[in-house]
Amino acid sequence: MAVTVSVPTILRTHTGGEKSVKASGATIEEVIEDLETRHSGIKGRLVKDGSLHRFINVYVNDEDVRFAGGLAAAVHDGDNVTILPAVAGGSGAREWWTVS
Amino acid sequence: MLTIRRDLVDAMVAHARRDHPDEACGVLAGPAGLDRPERLIEMANAERSPTFYRFDSGEQLRVWRAMDAEDEEPVVIYHSHTATEAYPSRTDISYASQPDAHYVLVSTRDPDTHELRAYRIIDGEVTEEPVEVVESYMFSHTGADDVPDVP
């Protein structure tokens, strides 16, 4: 299945600056493996301990793959795969009343 | 240096005050490559927490796509700390993955006075930068010395 992958700024070091690259595969996992063959190092930024890195959002068309099977999410010919770094954070300050 | 229009500063602070004690979060979008925030996009805090924030992933995709369609980029990513100082936490630093953006922290720990500070967070390194609040971008110098000021 041939797909187009949108790559965020922080991962473009692996794609020679390109923000859109082609890939193929039947699942997100296969697409990532395929990307890795041409853009070495990208897999390590996306996958950790056998699943998608929690700091990264991957979408097939409009759907976050977390709700479609994660790495096993299916992709079809012509799909758009979008990678965005998750935006999160916070003071993380331990509230005084919590029990540790 | 973050040069930012006063109405955008006021809007970020108002958002933080409104969501207090939960952390507020959002984006200031601006034309790609100009480093000039133009419009504020409040984002829902999917964590709805006084100590954590997270952009809902679906909303983030819609907002990022909309910016892309307008040839915009996220110039500022802002969020509030509701009981601590306006300085990036270890969590903030570990998640920061927009190297071209200014990270703005607003602290609402004091009910009368807010703190607003800006940082670059690149490869895990935090560098505070001065914030220049302007009434309009008309005469403010936002580029290099050999670049004409923004009209």
gemmi code that builds the backbone of each chain (N, CA, C; Angstrom):
import gemmi

chains = {
    "A": [
        ("MET", (0.866, -1.189, 0.000), (0.000, 0.000, 0.000), (0.895, 1.229, 0.000)),
        ("ALA", (0.754, 2.074, -0.991), (1.594, 3.266, -1.087), (0.932, 4.406, -0.336)),
        ("VAL", (1.676, 4.987, 0.577), (1.127, 6.090, 1.371), (2.068, 7.273, 1.343)),
        ("THR", (1.515, 8.441, 1.717), (2.327, 9.656, 1.844), (2.454, 9.958, 3.319)),
        ("VAL", (3.678, 10.189, 3.761), (3.928, 10.425, 5.178), (4.363, 11.881, 5.391)),
        ("SER", (3.626, 12.602, 6.257), (4.025, 13.971, 6.614), (4.927, 13.907, 7.826)),
        ("VAL", (6.085, 14.519, 7.701), (7.121, 14.408, 8.726), (7.272, 15.738, 9.463)),
        ("PRO", (7.230, 15.741, 10.806), (7.367, 17.005, 11.526), (8.815, 17.496, 11.519)),
        ("THR", (8.974, 18.763, 11.815), (10.299, 19.394, 11.777), (11.374, 18.583, 12.481)),
        ("ILE", (11.062, 18.097, 13.703), (12.134, 17.444, 14.459), (12.605, 16.142, 13.830)),
        ("LEU", (11.847, 15.561, 12.941), (12.275, 14.295, 12.327), (12.861, 14.490, 10.932)),
        ("ARG", (12.883, 15.754, 10.464), (13.346, 15.973, 9.091), (14.849, 15.799, 8.936)),
        ("THR", (15.564, 15.686, 10.046), (16.991, 15.372, 9.946), (17.174, 13.993, 9.328)),
        ("HIS", (16.150, 13.145, 9.457), (16.245, 11.798, 8.900), (15.787, 11.741, 7.450)),
        ("THR", (15.106, 12.816, 6.990), (14.581, 12.766, 5.631), (15.262, 13.794, 4.736)),
        ("GLY", (16.398, 14.253, 5.156), (17.119, 15.251, 4.371), (16.352, 16.549, 4.236)),
        ("GLY", (15.543, 16.856, 5.262), (14.806, 18.113, 5.242), (13.427, 18.014, 4.603)),
        ("GLU", (13.130, 16.883, 4.002), (11.837, 16.728, 3.337), (10.714, 16.638, 4.344)),
        ("LYS", (9.605, 17.344, 4.086), (8.489, 17.268, 5.017), (7.425, 16.269, 4.565)),
        ("SER", (7.597, 15.718, 3.383), (6.637, 14.725, 2.903), (7.403, 13.655, 2.144)),
        ("VAL", (7.219, 12.404, 2.554), (7.936, 11.316, 1.880), (6.948, 10.187, 1.571)),
        ("LYS", (7.337, 9.327, 0.660), (6.484, 8.187, 0.308), (6.926, 6.962, 1.094)),
        ("ALA", (5.979, 6.073, 1.337), (6.321, 4.822, 2.001), (5.296, 3.775, 1.601)),
        ("SER", (5.577, 2.532, 1.951), (4.590, 1.499, 1.672), (4.532, 0.498, 2.808)),
        ("GLY", (3.381, -0.159, 2.921), (3.180, -1.135, 3.972), (1.688, -1.344, 4.160)),
        ("ALA", (1.347, -2.414, 4.855), (-0.073, -2.698, 5.107), (-0.504, -2.243, 6.491)),
        ("THR", (0.490, -2.023, 7.339), (0.212, -1.530, 8.694), (1.188, -0.400, 8.993)),
        ("ILE", (0.916, 0.339, 10.064), (1.818, 1.415, 10.475), (3.200, 0.845, 10.762)),
        ("GLU", (3.240, -0.320, 11.365), (4.531, -0.947, 11.674), (5.338, -1.167, 10.399)),
        ("GLU", (4.667, -1.673, 9.356), (5.367, -1.919, 8.090), (5.797, -0.610, 7.439)),
        ("VAL", (4.954, 0.404, 7.557), (5.304, 1.710, 6.984), (6.562, 2.250, 7.665)),
        ("ILE", (6.624, 2.114, 8.984), (7.797, 2.599, 9.724), (9.041, 1.808, 9.328)),
        ("GLU", (8.906, 0.494, 9.189), (10.053, -0.321, 8.756), (10.528, 0.125, 7.378)),
        ("ASP", (9.541, 0.412, 6.518), (9.877, 0.842, 5.163), (10.584, 2.205, 5.191)),
        ("LEU", (10.085, 3.110, 6.032), (10.726, 4.428, 6.160), (12.173, 4.263, 6.611)),
        ("GLU", (12.380, 3.340, 7.552), (13.704, 3.136, 8.129), (14.724, 2.705, 7.066)),
        ("THR", (14.265, 2.007, 6.037), (15.215, 1.545, 5.011), (15.779, 2.706, 4.201)),
        ("ARG", (15.021, 3.797, 4.130), (15.494, 4.957, 3.359), (15.875, 6.135, 4.230)),
        ("HIS", (15.362, 6.138, 5.456), (15.601, 7.274, 6.347), (16.069, 6.741, 7.689)),
        ("SER", (17.306, 6.305, 7.679), (17.851, 5.590, 8.827), (17.761, 6.404, 10.108)),
        ("GLY", (17.291, 5.730, 11.146), (17.206, 6.384, 12.452), (15.804, 6.824, 12.804)),
        ("ILE", (14.939, 6.925, 11.804), (13.595, 7.445, 12.086), (12.780, 6.491, 12.950)),
        ("LYS", (13.015, 5.189, 12.765), (12.241, 4.224, 13.539), (12.475, 4.407, 15.034)),
        ("GLY", (13.722, 4.644, 15.400), (14.053, 4.807, 16.809), (13.383, 6.009, 17.453)),
        ("ARG", (12.976, 6.974, 16.641), (12.290, 8.157, 17.164), (10.794, 7.906, 17.315)),
        ("LEU", (10.296, 6.859, 16.658), (8.858, 6.626, 16.628), (8.415, 5.442, 17.484)),
        ("VAL", (9.298, 4.480, 17.626), (8.918, 3.243, 18.305), (9.815, 3.027, 19.512)),
        ("LYS", (9.175, 2.694, 20.622), (9.953, 2.400, 21.831), (9.360, 1.160, 22.483)),
        ("ASP", (10.228, 0.206, 22.794), (9.792, -1.031, 23.448), (8.620, -1.677, 22.727)),
        ("GLY", (8.683, -1.697, 21.419), (7.675, -2.417, 20.642), (6.366, -1.696, 20.433)),
        ("SER", (6.227, -0.472, 20.900), (5.000, 0.260, 20.572), (5.328, 1.727, 20.275)),
        ("LEU", (4.321, 2.429, 19.784), (4.546, 3.815, 19.409), (4.957, 4.643, 20.612)),
        ("HIS", (5.974, 5.466, 20.416), (6.462, 6.347, 21.469), (5.320, 7.238, 21.958)),
        ("ARG", (5.211, 7.390, 23.263), (4.069, 8.172, 23.761), (4.199, 9.664, 23.494)),
        ("PHE", (5.394, 10.124, 23.088), (5.541, 11.543, 22.791), (5.216, 11.841, 21.329)),
        ("ILE", (4.772, 10.832, 20.582), (4.537, 11.004, 19.149), (3.095, 10.616, 18.849)),
        ("ASN", (2.406, 11.442, 18.058), (1.072, 11.082, 17.561), (1.203, 10.682, 16.100)),
        ("VAL", (0.614, 9.549, 15.746), (0.588, 9.120, 14.343), (-0.865, 8.998, 13.927)),
        ("TYR", (-1.188, 9.543, 12.785), (-2.558, 9.519, 12.286), (-2.583, 8.872, 10.906)),
        ("VAL", (-3.636, 8.092, 10.650), (-3.908, 7.643, 9.285), (-5.124, 8.440, 8.843)),
        ("ASN", (-4.935, 9.290, 7.854), (-5.945, 10.254, 7.457), (-6.303, 11.094, 8.682)),
        ("ASP", (-7.510, 10.982, 9.219), (-7.873, 11.837, 10.347), (-7.848, 11.136, 11.692)),
        ("GLU", (-7.461, 9.879, 11.694), (-7.598, 9.123, 12.930), (-6.264, 8.840, 13.608)),
        ("ASP", (-6.223, 9.135, 14.901), (-5.061, 8.801, 15.715), (-4.971, 7.278, 15.783)),
        ("VAL", (-3.849, 6.700, 15.381), (-3.754, 5.231, 15.309), (-3.836, 4.570, 16.676)),
        ("ARG", (-3.691, 5.374, 17.753), (-3.874, 4.808, 19.100), (-5.251, 4.185, 19.240)),
        ("PHE", (-6.219, 4.706, 18.478), (-7.577, 4.182, 18.554), (-7.850, 3.168, 17.446)),
        ("ALA", (-6.807, 2.801, 16.709), (-7.024, 1.901, 15.564), (-6.004, 0.762, 15.587)),
        ("GLY", (-5.438, 0.509, 16.739), (-4.525, -0.632, 16.857), (-3.056, -0.264, 16.965)),
        ("GLY", (-2.757, 1.019, 17.036), (-1.357, 1.416, 17.211), (-0.505, 0.987, 16.035)),
        ("LEU", (0.583, 0.277, 16.309), (1.470, -0.160, 15.239), (0.762, -1.110, 14.270)),
        ("ALA", (-0.283, -1.785, 14.751), (-1.012, -2.731, 13.898), (-2.091, -2.071, 13.066)),
        ("ALA", (-2.234, -0.756, 13.206), (-3.280, -0.049, 12.453), (-3.069, -0.260, 10.960)),
        ("ALA", (-4.162, -0.505, 10.262), (-4.074, -0.781, 8.831), (-3.936, 0.505, 8.033)),
        ("VAL", (-3.182, 0.423, 6.959), (-3.122, 1.545, 6.019), (-3.484, 1.026, 4.634)),
        ("HIS", (-4.078, 1.910, 3.848), (-4.513, 1.526, 2.514), (-3.890, 2.446, 1.480)),
        ("ASP", (-3.928, 1.995, 0.252), (-3.361, 2.757, -0.856), (-3.890, 4.189, -0.864)),
        ("GLY", (-2.984, 5.141, -0.951), (-3.409, 6.532, -1.039), (-3.640, 7.210, 0.296)),
        ("ASP", (-3.500, 6.477, 1.400), (-3.699, 7.092, 2.716), (-2.627, 8.142, 2.998)),
        ("ASN", (-3.015, 9.111, 3.839), (-2.049, 10.080, 4.346), (-1.707, 9.722, 5.771)),
        ("VAL", (-0.434, 9.495, 6.017), (0.015, 9.218, 7.373), (0.676, 10.493, 7.887)),
        ("THR", (0.189, 11.011, 9.017), (0.751, 12.243, 9.568), (1.408, 11.930, 10.900)),
        ("ILE", (2.613, 12.437, 11.065), (3.330, 12.276, 12.332), (3.433, 13.653, 12.967)),
        ("LEU", (2.975, 13.780, 14.193), (3.116, 15.037, 14.933), (3.667, 14.738, 16.319)),
        ("PRO", (4.617, 15.546, 16.799), (5.048, 15.349, 18.176), (3.911, 15.749, 19.110)),
        ("ALA", (3.684, 14.954, 20.139), (2.652, 15.299, 21.115), (3.066, 16.590, 21.814)),
        ("VAL", (2.080, 17.430, 22.105), (2.378, 18.652, 22.856), (1.796, 18.461, 24.249)),
        ("ALA", (2.666, 18.429, 25.235), (2.226, 18.169, 26.604), (3.289, 18.660, 27.566)),
        ("GLY", (2.966, 18.612, 28.818), (3.917, 19.033, 29.842), (3.169, 19.385, 31.094)),
        ("GLY", (3.714, 20.331, 31.837), (3.042, 20.745, 33.051), (4.009, 20.810, 34.204)),
        ("SER", (3.591, 21.478, 35.240), (4.505, 21.676, 36.360), (4.868, 20.357, 36.999)),
        ("GLY", (3.918, 19.392, 36.906), (4.197, 18.094, 37.516), (4.373, 18.181, 39.009)),
        ("ALA", (4.041, 19.348, 39.559), (4.265, 19.546, 40.997), (3.389, 18.574, 41.770)),
        ("ARG", (3.986, 17.901, 42.703), (3.213, 16.937, 43.491), (2.280, 17.717, 44.392)),
        ("GLU", (0.981, 17.410, 44.297), (0.028, 18.108, 45.133), (0.224, 17.658, 46.566)),
        ("TRP", (0.134, 18.615, 47.494), (0.552, 18.292, 48.871), (-0.298, 17.217, 49.507)),
        ("TRP", (-1.529, 17.020, 49.014), (-2.394, 16.073, 49.685), (-2.316, 14.661, 49.108)),
        ("THR", (-1.492, 14.481, 48.046), (-1.435, 13.122, 47.481), (-0.538, 12.241, 48.324)),
        ("VAL", (-0.851, 10.991, 48.333), (-0.044, 10.025, 49.079), (0.904, 9.396, 48.084)),
        ("SER", (2.182, 9.434, 48.333), (3.127, 8.913, 47.340), (3.312, 7.410, 47.488)),
    ],
    "B": [
        ("MET", (14.624, 36.400, 21.611), (13.672, 37.473, 21.964), (12.300, 37.122, 21.364)),
        ("LEU", (11.281, 37.271, 22.189), (9.921, 37.088, 21.683), (9.261, 38.458, 21.603)),
        ("THR", (8.923, 38.885, 20.418), (8.185, 40.133, 20.239), (6.734, 39.763, 20.026)),
        ("ILE", (5.869, 40.327, 20.865), (4.478, 39.878, 20.853), (3.535, 41.027, 21.131)),
        ("ARG", (2.431, 41.034, 20.427), (1.443, 42.094, 20.575), (0.710, 41.976, 21.888)),
        ("ARG", (0.406, 43.107, 22.494), (-0.187, 43.138, 23.822), (-1.512, 42.373, 23.911)),
        ("ASP", (-2.336, 42.466, 22.885), (-3.641, 41.794, 22.980), (-3.470, 40.272, 23.070)),
        ("LEU", (-2.387, 39.748, 22.466), (-2.140, 38.309, 22.546), (-1.663, 37.932, 23.950)),
        ("VAL", (-0.843, 38.782, 24.556), (-0.403, 38.551, 25.935), (-1.617, 38.539, 26.853)),
        ("ASP", (-2.475, 39.566, 26.702), (-3.671, 39.665, 27.544), (-4.560, 38.436, 27.367)),
        ("ALA", (-4.666, 37.954, 26.133), (-5.536, 36.799, 25.865), (-4.986, 35.521, 26.510)),
        ("MET", (-3.650, 35.351, 26.470), (-3.055, 34.164, 27.102), (-3.280, 34.212, 28.609)),
        ("VAL", (-3.064, 35.385, 29.208), (-3.234, 35.519, 30.664), (-4.691, 35.283, 31.040)),
        ("ALA", (-5.600, 35.852, 30.253), (-7.035, 35.669, 30.537), (-7.419, 34.194, 30.466)),
        ("HIS", (-6.882, 33.492, 29.493), (-7.150, 32.056, 29.363), (-6.639, 31.306, 30.587)),
        ("ALA", (-5.411, 31.656, 31.002), (-4.827, 30.980, 32.168), (-5.655, 31.239, 33.425)),
        ("ARG", (-6.095, 32.476, 33.590), (-6.904, 32.827, 34.771), (-8.233, 32.072, 34.742)),
        ("ARG", (-8.817, 31.988, 33.563), (-10.127, 31.349, 33.422), (-10.064, 29.869, 33.764)),
        ("ASP", (-8.978, 29.196, 33.368), (-8.885, 27.756, 33.583), (-8.284, 27.392, 34.927)),
        ("HIS", (-7.718, 28.387, 35.617), (-7.132, 28.139, 36.936), (-8.183, 27.491, 37.833)),
        ("PRO", (-7.888, 26.463, 38.618), (-6.568, 25.897, 38.902), (-6.069, 24.831, 37.924)),
        ("ASP", (-6.817, 24.532, 36.881), (-6.257, 23.614, 35.883), (-5.277, 24.390, 35.007)),
        ("GLU", (-4.306, 23.672, 34.437), (-3.371, 24.317, 33.527), (-4.080, 24.608, 32.213)),
        ("ALA", (-3.860, 25.797, 31.702), (-4.382, 26.188, 30.392), (-3.279, 25.985, 29.360)),
        ("CYS", (-3.671, 25.782, 28.106), (-2.647, 25.586, 27.082), (-3.162, 26.044, 25.736)),
        ("GLY", (-2.236, 26.375, 24.854), (-2.649, 26.802, 23.527), (-1.479, 27.157, 22.643)),
        ("VAL", (-1.824, 27.727, 21.512), (-0.855, 28.020, 20.463), (-1.072, 29.445, 19.975)),
        ("LEU", (0.000, 30.132, 19.642), (-0.128, 31.373, 18.885), (0.416, 31.072, 17.495)),
        ("ALA", (-0.453, 31.200, 16.497), (-0.036, 30.906, 15.123), (0.402, 32.190, 14.441)),
        ("GLY", (1.314, 32.031, 13.492), (1.758, 33.188, 12.719), (2.233, 32.733, 11.358)),
        ("PRO", (2.411, 33.686, 10.425), (2.855, 33.323, 9.076), (4.190, 32.580, 9.117)),
        ("ALA", (4.306, 31.519, 8.357), (5.504, 30.681, 8.375), (6.758, 31.496, 8.124)),
        ("GLY", (7.763, 31.273, 8.966), (9.067, 31.875, 8.750), (9.234, 33.300, 9.240)),
        ("LEU", (8.173, 33.927, 9.764), (8.295, 35.333, 10.163), (8.508, 35.538, 11.652)),
        ("ASP", (8.362, 34.460, 12.438), (8.560, 34.571, 13.885), (7.667, 35.659, 14.480)),
        ("ARG", (6.444, 35.748, 14.018), (5.549, 36.818, 14.450), (4.195, 36.205, 14.800)),
        ("PRO", (3.881, 36.090, 16.099), (2.596, 35.500, 16.463), (1.454, 36.437, 16.101)),
        ("GLU", (0.432, 35.897, 15.459), (-0.672, 36.742, 15.005), (-2.003, 36.380, 15.652)),
        ("ARG", (-2.247, 35.104, 15.834), (-3.559, 34.759, 16.382), (-3.447, 33.642, 17.402)),
        ("LEU", (-4.340, 33.743, 18.394), (-4.319, 32.802, 19.494), (-5.316, 31.682, 19.244)),
        ("ILE", (-4.879, 30.460, 19.540), (-5.766, 29.300, 19.435), (-5.735, 28.607, 20.791)),
        ("GLU", (-6.822, 28.767, 21.556), (-6.884, 28.061, 22.834), (-7.071, 26.581, 22.538)),
        ("MET", (-6.339, 25.752, 23.253), (-6.493, 24.309, 23.086), (-7.098, 23.733, 24.364)),
        ("ALA", (-7.899, 22.700, 24.215), (-8.414, 22.027, 25.407), (-7.265, 21.279, 26.068)),
        ("ASN", (-7.228, 21.306, 27.392), (-6.245, 20.511, 28.114), (-6.856, 19.139, 28.338)),
        ("ALA", (-6.433, 18.168, 27.543), (-7.030, 16.832, 27.624), (-6.765, 16.176, 28.970)),
        ("GLU", (-5.755, 16.653, 29.703), (-5.491, 16.099, 31.031), (-6.403, 16.726, 32.076)),
        ("ARG", (-6.865, 17.934, 31.800), (-7.730, 18.676, 32.747), (-7.168, 18.583, 34.166)),
        ("SER", (-5.935, 18.974, 34.296), (-5.230, 18.760, 35.564), (-4.573, 20.045, 36.027)),
        ("PRO", (-4.407, 20.188, 37.352), (-3.678, 21.360, 37.850), (-2.171, 21.224, 37.716)),
        ("THR", (-1.696, 20.062, 37.255), (-0.251, 19.896, 37.164), (0.224, 19.341, 35.823)),
        ("PHE", (-0.696, 19.000, 34.921), (-0.293, 18.499, 33.604), (-1.191, 19.068, 32.514)),
        ("TYR", (-0.642, 19.172, 31.327), (-1.477, 19.539, 30.203), (-1.102, 18.654, 29.025)),
        ("ARG", (-2.042, 18.487, 28.139), (-1.786, 17.725, 26.910), (-2.785, 18.189, 25.876)),
        ("PHE", (-2.298, 18.475, 24.677), (-3.220, 18.781, 23.577), (-3.925, 17.485, 23.196)),
        ("ASP", (-5.231, 17.536, 23.048), (-5.964, 16.384, 22.518), (-5.418, 16.093, 21.122)),
        ("SER", (-5.121, 14.828, 20.837), (-4.394, 14.539, 19.591), (-5.223, 14.857, 18.350)),
        ("GLY", (-6.550, 14.621, 18.428), (-7.400, 14.923, 17.278), (-7.485, 16.426, 17.035)),
        ("GLU", (-7.629, 17.180, 18.117), (-7.706, 18.635, 17.986), (-6.378, 19.177, 17.446)),
        ("GLN", (-5.277, 18.601, 17.933), (-3.974, 19.050, 17.459), (-3.842, 18.841, 15.955)),
        ("LEU", (-4.310, 17.696, 15.470), (-4.210, 17.443, 14.021), (-5.013, 18.474, 13.258)),
        ("ARG", (-6.237, 18.793, 13.725), (-7.074, 19.768, 13.015), (-6.400, 21.133, 13.006)),
        ("VAL", (-5.871, 21.526, 14.160), (-5.242, 22.846, 14.258), (-3.973, 22.913, 13.398)),
        ("TRP", (-3.160, 21.861, 13.435), (-1.922, 21.866, 12.648), (-2.239, 21.878, 11.167)),
        ("ARG", (-3.274, 21.132, 10.779), (-3.663, 21.118, 9.359), (-4.163, 22.497, 8.937)),
        ("ALA", (-4.963, 23.140, 9.818), (-5.496, 24.465, 9.488), (-4.353, 25.471, 9.336)),
        ("MET", (-3.349, 25.385, 10.210), (-2.202, 26.296, 10.102), (-1.466, 26.055, 8.791)),
        ("ASP", (-1.287, 24.789, 8.461), (-0.587, 24.426, 7.237), (-1.303, 24.985, 6.013)),
        ("ALA", (-2.630, 24.891, 6.040), (-3.425, 25.362, 4.897), (-3.299, 26.868, 4.719)),
        ("GLU", (-3.046, 27.584, 5.831), (-2.898, 29.034, 5.768), (-1.430, 29.435, 5.690)),
        ("ASP", (-0.560, 28.476, 5.500), (0.886, 28.746, 5.482), (1.332, 29.397, 6.791)),
        ("GLU", (0.815, 28.860, 7.884), (1.186, 29.356, 9.205), (1.955, 28.272, 9.940)),
        ("GLU", (2.557, 28.680, 11.040), (3.223, 27.703, 11.897), (2.964, 28.080, 13.353)),
        ("PRO", (3.183, 27.137, 14.283), (3.027, 27.488, 15.688), (4.230, 28.309, 16.143)),
        ("VAL", (4.041, 29.602, 16.371), (5.140, 30.471, 16.779), (5.350, 30.378, 18.287)),
        ("VAL", (4.241, 30.260, 19.006), (4.307, 30.161, 20.463), (3.467, 28.970, 20.908)),
        ("ILE", (4.040, 28.187, 21.807), (3.252, 27.163, 22.510), (3.202, 27.655, 23.943)),
        ("TYR", (1.988, 27.855, 24.470), (1.939, 28.386, 25.841), (1.169, 27.445, 26.744)),
        ("HIS", (1.513, 27.490, 28.022), (0.691, 26.829, 29.023), (0.925, 27.502, 30.357)),
        ("SER", (0.065, 27.202, 31.314), (0.178, 27.870, 32.600), (0.594, 26.895, 33.690)),
        ("HIS", (1.262, 27.426, 34.673), (1.533, 26.716, 35.919), (0.693, 27.389, 36.974)),
        ("THR", (-0.056, 26.624, 37.718), (-1.035, 27.241, 38.604), (-0.590, 27.342, 40.047)),
        ("ALA", (0.515, 26.705, 40.387), (0.994, 26.793, 41.770), (2.500, 26.941, 41.847)),
        ("THR", (3.143, 26.968, 40.698), (4.604, 27.070, 40.680), (5.017, 28.195, 39.737)),
        ("GLU", (6.334, 28.418, 39.661), (6.814, 29.545, 38.874), (6.674, 29.286, 37.372)),
        ("ALA", (6.787, 30.367, 36.631), (6.657, 30.285, 35.171), (7.983, 29.867, 34.553)),
        ("TYR", (8.442, 28.687, 34.926), (9.698, 28.153, 34.405), (9.448, 26.728, 33.954)),
        ("PRO", (10.054, 26.304, 32.813), (9.775, 24.954, 32.308), (10.188, 23.869, 33.301)),
        ("SER", (9.291, 22.930, 33.531), (9.582, 21.806, 34.412), (10.330, 20.734, 33.614)),
        ("ARG", (10.780, 19.687, 34.325), (11.444, 18.576, 33.619), (10.503, 17.953, 32.604)),
        ("THR", (9.216, 17.877, 32.977), (8.219, 17.334, 32.041), (8.095, 18.229, 30.812)),
        ("ASP", (8.025, 19.530, 31.042), (7.944, 20.475, 29.914), (9.116, 20.268, 28.967)),
        ("ILE", (10.292, 20.133, 29.540), (11.501, 20.015, 28.726), (11.503, 18.708, 27.957)),
        ("SER", (11.080, 17.618, 28.622), (11.155, 16.324, 27.937), (10.166, 16.238, 26.779)),
        ("TYR", (9.061, 16.957, 26.867), (8.078, 16.920, 25.791), (8.343, 17.939, 24.691)),
        ("ALA", (9.159, 18.958, 24.974), (9.301, 20.051, 24.008), (9.899, 19.553, 22.703)),
        ("SER", (9.118, 19.609, 21.631), (9.596, 19.060, 20.366), (9.260, 19.975, 19.201)),
        ("GLN", (9.122, 21.251, 19.480), (8.926, 22.235, 18.422), (10.097, 23.193, 18.520)),
        ("PRO", (11.241, 22.840, 17.944), (12.462, 23.644, 18.155), (12.361, 25.066, 17.627)),
        ("ASP", (11.427, 25.301, 16.717), (11.304, 26.653, 16.172), (10.329, 27.525, 16.958)),
        ("ALA", (9.681, 26.955, 17.950), (8.658, 27.709, 18.671), (9.226, 28.361, 19.924)),
        ("HIS", (8.549, 29.408, 20.381), (8.835, 29.999, 21.686), (7.888, 29.309, 22.666)),
        ("TYR", (8.428, 28.890, 23.786), (7.593, 28.292, 24.821), (7.302, 29.360, 25.860)),
        ("VAL", (6.022, 29.684, 26.010), (5.630, 30.720, 26.975), (4.974, 30.051, 28.174)),
        ("LEU", (5.436, 30.432, 29.340), (4.856, 29.944, 30.593), (4.175, 31.119, 31.288)),
        ("VAL", (2.959, 30.893, 31.726), (2.241, 31.891, 32.525), (2.007, 31.254, 33.885)),
        ("SER", (2.347, 31.956, 34.948), (2.030, 31.418, 36.274), (0.876, 32.184, 36.880)),
        ("THR", (-0.121, 31.434, 37.354), (-1.281, 32.056, 37.998), (-1.293, 31.734, 39.493)),
        ("ARG", (-0.074, 31.464, 40.037), (-0.044, 31.095, 41.447), (-0.447, 32.244, 42.350)),
        ("ASP", (-0.214, 33.476, 41.899), (-0.635, 34.636, 42.679), (-1.920, 35.189, 42.060)),
        ("PRO", (-2.962, 35.373, 42.877), (-4.238, 35.805, 42.298), (-4.226, 37.222, 41.726)),
        ("ASP", (-3.259, 38.038, 42.170), (-3.256, 39.434, 41.706), (-2.240, 39.727, 40.621)),
        ("THR", (-1.134, 38.988, 40.668), (-0.066, 39.285, 39.704), (0.292, 38.019, 38.942)),
        ("HIS", (0.314, 38.112, 37.621), (0.725, 36.943, 36.852), (2.203, 37.076, 36.501)),
        ("GLU", (2.827, 35.929, 36.190), (4.184, 35.951, 35.644), (4.082, 35.389, 34.239)),
        ("LEU", (4.755, 36.007, 33.301), (4.790, 35.485, 31.934), (6.225, 35.561, 31.436)),
        ("ARG", (6.778, 34.398, 31.088), (8.164, 34.320, 30.631), (8.242, 33.441, 29.406)),
        ("ALA", (9.267, 33.658, 28.598), (9.385, 32.918, 27.334), (10.733, 32.229, 27.245)),
        ("TYR", (10.735, 31.094, 26.565), (11.942, 30.274, 26.471), (12.047, 29.635, 25.096)),
        ("ARG", (13.285, 29.312, 24.728), (13.510, 28.362, 23.643), (13.921, 27.058, 24.327)),
        ("ILE", (13.390, 25.959, 23.854), (13.778, 24.644, 24.385), (14.214, 23.800, 23.194)),
        ("ILE", (15.517, 23.631, 23.072), (16.070, 22.930, 21.905), (16.997, 21.831, 22.386)),
        ("ASP", (16.712, 20.597, 21.956), (17.527, 19.448, 22.372), (17.683, 19.394, 23.881)),
        ("GLY", (16.596, 19.636, 24.580), (16.629, 19.509, 26.034), (17.247, 20.681, 26.769)),
        ("GLU", (17.708, 21.695, 26.027), (18.324, 22.866, 26.663), (17.321, 24.017, 26.724)),
        ("VAL", (17.199, 24.610, 27.915), (16.280, 25.725, 28.091), (17.056, 27.034, 28.065)),
        ("THR", (16.620, 27.956, 27.237), (17.232, 29.289, 27.229), (16.112, 30.303, 27.378)),
        ("GLU", (16.155, 31.076, 28.476), (15.124, 32.089, 28.630), (15.418, 33.215, 27.654)),
        ("GLU", (14.350, 33.854, 27.189), (14.531, 34.984, 26.280), (13.677, 36.148, 26.763)),
        ("PRO", (14.106, 37.362, 26.442), (13.292, 38.514, 26.852), (11.999, 38.559, 26.038)),
        ("VAL", (10.964, 39.105, 26.666), (9.670, 39.263, 26.003), (9.450, 40.745, 25.761)),
        ("GLU", (9.268, 41.110, 24.505), (9.014, 42.504, 24.179), (7.540, 42.621, 23.792)),
        ("VAL", (6.778, 43.317, 24.606), (5.351, 43.473, 24.332), (5.156, 44.773, 23.553)),
        ("VAL", (4.513, 44.670, 22.414), (4.311, 45.855, 21.567), (2.829, 46.098, 21.332)),
        ("GLU", (2.511, 47.350, 21.076), (1.098, 47.677, 20.800), (0.699, 47.173, 19.420)),
        ("SER", (1.637, 47.229, 18.474), (1.388, 46.665, 17.138), (2.734, 46.295, 16.552)),
        ("TYR", (2.729, 45.522, 15.498), (3.985, 45.122, 14.881), (4.465, 46.158, 13.877)),
        ("MET", (3.724, 47.214, 13.710), (3.996, 48.179, 12.644), (5.431, 48.660, 12.636)),
        ("PHE", (5.918, 49.085, 13.805), (7.257, 49.664, 13.813), (8.243, 48.855, 14.633)),
        ("SER", (7.848, 47.618, 14.988), (8.786, 46.847, 15.809), (9.724, 46.073, 14.908)),
        ("HIS", (10.936, 45.946, 15.369), (11.984, 45.318, 14.567), (11.981, 43.828, 14.850)),
        ("THR", (11.510, 43.049, 13.907), (11.400, 41.616, 14.175), (12.364, 40.781, 13.347)),
        ("GLY", (13.202, 41.404, 12.572), (14.109, 40.608, 11.726), (15.552, 40.969, 11.976)),
        ("ALA", (16.421, 40.478, 11.138), (17.853, 40.795, 11.251), (18.051, 42.244, 10.812)),
        ("ASP", (19.227, 42.778, 11.088), (19.459, 44.187, 10.784), (19.418, 44.512, 9.303)),
        ("ASP", (19.608, 43.502, 8.462), (19.576, 43.798, 7.029), (18.232, 43.413, 6.414)),
        ("VAL", (17.243, 43.140, 7.297), (15.910, 42.792, 6.803), (14.967, 43.954, 7.109)),
        ("PRO", (14.191, 44.406, 6.122), (13.289, 45.539, 6.410), (12.289, 45.145, 7.478)),
        ("ASP", (11.884, 46.146, 8.280), (10.877, 45.876, 9.294), (9.579, 45.448, 8.630)),
        ("VAL", (8.788, 44.725, 9.382), (7.520, 44.231, 8.859), (6.591, 45.409, 8.581)),
        ("PRO", (5.936, 45.397, 7.439), (5.073, 46.553, 7.116), (3.794, 46.541, 7.951)),
    ],
}
model = gemmi.Model(1)
for chain_id, residues in chains.items():
    chain = gemmi.Chain(chain_id)
    for i, (resn, *xyz) in enumerate(residues, 1):
        res = gemmi.Residue()
        res.name, res.seqid = resn, gemmi.SeqId(i, " ")
        for name, pos in zip(("N", "CA", "C"), xyz):
            atom = gemmi.Atom()
            atom.name, atom.element = name, gemmi.Element(name[0])
            atom.pos, atom.b_iso = gemmi.Position(*pos), 0.0
            res.add_atom(atom)
        chain.add_residue(res)
    model.add_chain(chain)
structure = gemmi.Structure()
structure.add_model(model)
structure.setup_entities()
